[in-house]
Every structure is written in structure tokens, then in C-alpha cells.
Amino acid sequence: MKFKELKNKIKQEQKELASQIKSLKAERKKAPMGYICGLDRKRYKYRYRHIAYCQFFNKTPYEKIERSCHEGPNAFIIDDYMKEWYDQIDFITNEDIDLEDVRDCA
């Protein structure tokens, strides 16, 4: 998968996760004592994937991603996401380039 395709895929997955979180938050009012099973897990997943997405695809430093959060992220989880995405990217090698397609500009 190409870099741009992977970026769009992860972005779409984040949008779907955000809509799930939004619908679960709306159900909190109906639940006894306001607890919805799985909401916190989805929130943390979204947060860690968001941090990994910004650092991996946009090279944004962490200080610009979360400014007011007092609880630092778990770096191991973020690194796992980044390694997973890195493994999905198809890199161009010298064998993939057909020299007849390359024009001689000199």
C-alpha cells in the first residue's frame, strides 16, 4: 500500500471511531449511572491512534498535538501503531524501476 493510501485509510478509520464514540456518549444519559462499557477503551484507542497518526504522517511533535493533557501517552502503544503502519507501506526498490521508462535529461 502506498503512503498516501495508508494515510487516507487510517484517517477514515479514525472518523469511524469518532462517530462510534459520539454515539456511545449519547447513550450515557440512558445508562444507569452513566457508564457505557467500551467507551473509555475507544477513547484511548482514538487518542493513541491520533498521536501516532500525527507523528507518523505529519511529523508533528507531541507538544503540538496535546498541550493541556496532564497524563502523558503510553509510548509503547504509539510505537506499535507506527510499526504496524510502517510495515504496510510498499517502498520502491531499484528492481521496481524500469530503466527504459527513465528519460535521460542530460
LINJOKA-V585423 format. One line per field, one symbol per residue. phi: phi as a letter, one per 30 degrees, with the letter a starting at -180 (. if undefined). psi: psi as a letter, one per 30 degrees, with the letter a starting at -180 (. if undefined). burial: b if it has 24 or more other C-alpha atoms within 12 Angstrom, else e. A space follows every 50 residues. Layout:
phi=???
psi=???
burial=???
//
This chain:
phi=.deddddddddddddddddddddddddeddddiiccdjdddddddddddd ddddddcchddedddbccddcddddddddddddddddddccdcdddccdd dddcdd
psi=kleeeeeeeeeeeeeeeeeeeeeeeefeffkkggkkkfeeeeeeeeeeee eeeeeeefhkleffejegkfjlljfeeeeeeeeeeeffkjkklfffkjff fkkjf.
burial=eeeeeebeebeeebeebeeebeebeeeeeeeeeeeeeebeebeebbbbbb bbbbbbbeeeeeeeeeeeeeeeeeeeebeebbeebeeeeeeeeeeeeeee eeeeee
//
